[in-house]
Amino acid sequence: DRVRAAAAVDEEEERDTTSATVAMLHDARYASGQVMVSTFMTAMVVNNFFNPSLVDLFKGLLESQYILVPVSEAWEGQSYEAFFSWLLVTKNVLSLGLLRTTEYVPSVGLMDSSASFRRLSHSYIFTNPKGRETKLRAADKAVCLIPHGAAVQESG
């Protein structure tokens, strides 16, 4: 009976932890980069230990140049996959994701009693969006990596 009770408690704690993690990942402050997960550095060190080439990858990404390519109204509602391909073939840039802005009404617990209920906006980077399922918004901007020494064509 004690073993079953302990297993039930462990299962409940795991559900609570999972729910808390999911809630945190959907929080606007986390999505906009205002919060960092405490295990991030540990995960980086461990992954670099087992895959040393990640150091070169991170170094290359940090030394690279990036541009933001606005999504024109003509692309609104189109798939990210089509836009990604167009950027790569036509503009010679590699899209890593989208800079997206969203509006929301903060929950009452986050507001003081004098605050009015107004919409707030947060921007976040949506990395590796699902190509076919992610539809572009006119306010999106693609975060693009420029090839070293390559000329970038004007967006259109």
C-alpha positions as CSV (number, residue, x, y, z in Angstrom):
1,D,0.0,0.0,0.0
2,R,2.8,2.4,0.8
3,V,4.5,1.7,-2.6
4,R,1.2,2.4,-4.4
5,A,0.6,5.6,-2.4
6,A,4.2,6.8,-3.1
7,A,3.7,6.0,-6.8
8,A,0.5,8.0,-6.9
9,V,2.2,10.9,-5.2
10,D,5.1,10.8,-7.7
11,E,2.6,10.6,-10.6
12,E,0.7,13.6,-9.3
13,E,3.9,15.6,-8.8
14,E,4.9,14.8,-12.3
15,R,1.6,16.0,-13.7
16,D,1.9,19.2,-11.7
17,T,5.4,19.8,-13.0
18,T,4.4,19.2,-16.6
19,S,1.4,21.5,-16.2
20,A,3.7,24.2,-14.7
21,T,6.2,23.8,-17.5
22,V,3.5,24.0,-20.2
23,A,2.1,27.1,-18.6
24,M,5.5,28.7,-18.4
25,L,6.2,28.0,-22.1
26,H,3.0,29.8,-23.1
27,D,3.7,32.8,-20.8
28,A,4.3,36.1,-22.8
29,R,7.3,37.0,-20.6
30,Y,9.0,33.7,-21.4
31,A,8.1,33.8,-25.1
32,S,9.5,37.3,-25.4
33,G,12.8,36.5,-23.8
34,Q,12.3,38.2,-20.5
35,V,12.7,35.0,-18.5
36,M,15.5,32.4,-18.8
37,V,15.1,28.8,-17.7
38,S,17.7,27.9,-15.0
39,T,18.6,24.6,-16.6
40,F,19.5,26.2,-19.9
41,M,23.3,26.5,-19.2
42,T,23.5,23.0,-17.8
43,A,21.9,21.6,-20.9
44,M,24.2,23.6,-23.1
45,V,27.3,22.3,-21.3
46,V,26.2,18.7,-21.3
47,N,25.2,18.8,-25.0
48,N,28.5,20.4,-25.9
49,F,30.4,17.7,-24.0
50,F,28.7,14.9,-26.0
51,N,28.7,16.8,-29.3
52,P,31.7,19.2,-29.4
53,S,30.8,20.4,-32.9
54,L,28.0,22.4,-31.3
55,V,30.6,24.9,-30.1
56,D,31.5,25.7,-33.7
57,L,27.8,25.9,-34.6
58,F,27.1,28.4,-31.8
59,K,30.2,30.4,-32.6
60,G,29.3,30.6,-36.3
61,L,25.7,31.7,-35.4
62,L,27.0,34.4,-33.0
63,E,29.5,35.7,-35.6
64,S,27.0,35.8,-38.4
65,Q,25.0,38.7,-39.7
66,Y,21.2,38.7,-39.6
67,I,18.5,40.7,-41.2
68,L,14.8,41.1,-40.6
69,V,12.7,40.6,-43.7
70,P,9.2,42.0,-43.4
71,V,6.3,39.8,-44.6
72,S,4.5,41.8,-47.2
73,E,0.7,41.8,-47.4
74,A,1.0,39.6,-50.5
75,W,2.4,36.8,-48.3
76,E,-0.2,37.2,-45.5
77,G,-2.0,33.8,-45.0
78,Q,0.6,31.9,-47.1
79,S,2.6,29.1,-45.5
80,Y,5.9,29.6,-43.9
81,E,7.3,26.8,-46.0
82,A,6.6,28.8,-49.2
83,F,8.1,32.0,-47.8
84,F,11.1,30.1,-46.5
85,S,11.8,28.6,-50.0
86,W,11.2,32.0,-51.6
87,L,13.7,33.7,-49.3
88,L,16.3,31.0,-49.8
89,V,16.1,30.8,-53.6
90,T,15.2,34.4,-54.5
91,K,16.9,36.4,-51.8
92,N,19.8,34.1,-50.8
93,V,19.0,34.2,-47.1
94,L,18.2,31.4,-44.6
95,S,15.2,32.1,-42.4
96,L,15.6,30.8,-38.9
97,G,12.1,31.8,-37.8
98,L,9.7,34.6,-37.4
99,L,9.6,37.7,-35.3
100,R,6.0,37.8,-34.3
101,T,4.0,40.3,-32.2
102,T,0.9,39.3,-30.3
103,E,-1.6,41.2,-28.2
104,Y,-3.2,40.0,-25.0
105,V,-5.0,41.1,-22.0
106,P,-3.0,40.4,-18.8
107,S,-4.6,38.3,-16.1
108,V,-6.0,40.2,-13.2
109,G,-3.3,38.8,-10.8
110,L,-0.6,40.5,-12.9
111,M,-2.3,43.9,-12.7
112,D,-2.5,46.3,-9.8
113,S,-5.9,47.5,-8.7
114,S,-5.5,50.9,-10.5
115,A,-4.6,49.4,-13.9
116,S,-7.2,49.4,-16.6
117,F,-7.9,46.4,-18.7
118,R,-5.9,47.2,-21.8
119,R,-4.3,45.1,-24.5
120,L,-0.6,44.7,-24.3
121,S,1.7,43.5,-27.0
122,H,4.8,41.3,-26.8
123,S,7.1,40.3,-29.6
124,Y,8.8,36.9,-29.6
125,I,10.9,34.8,-32.0
126,F,9.1,31.8,-33.3
127,T,12.0,29.5,-34.3
128,N,11.6,26.6,-36.7
129,P,7.9,27.1,-37.3
130,K,6.0,24.1,-38.9
131,G,6.3,24.9,-42.6
132,R,2.9,23.9,-43.9
133,E,0.8,24.6,-40.8
134,T,2.3,28.1,-39.9
135,K,0.4,30.8,-41.8
136,L,2.2,34.2,-42.2
137,R,0.8,37.4,-40.7
138,A,1.4,40.8,-42.3
139,A,3.1,42.0,-39.1
140,D,5.6,39.1,-39.1
141,K,9.3,39.5,-39.9
142,A,11.5,36.7,-40.9
143,V,14.8,36.4,-38.9
144,C,17.3,35.6,-41.7
145,L,20.9,34.5,-41.7
146,I,23.1,36.1,-44.4
147,P,25.7,34.0,-46.1
148,H,29.2,35.2,-45.3
149,G,30.4,37.7,-47.9
150,A,27.1,37.4,-49.9
151,A,25.2,40.3,-51.3
152,V,21.6,40.5,-50.2
153,Q,18.9,41.6,-52.7
154,E,16.3,44.1,-51.7
155,S,13.1,42.5,-50.4
156,G,10.0,42.7,-52.5
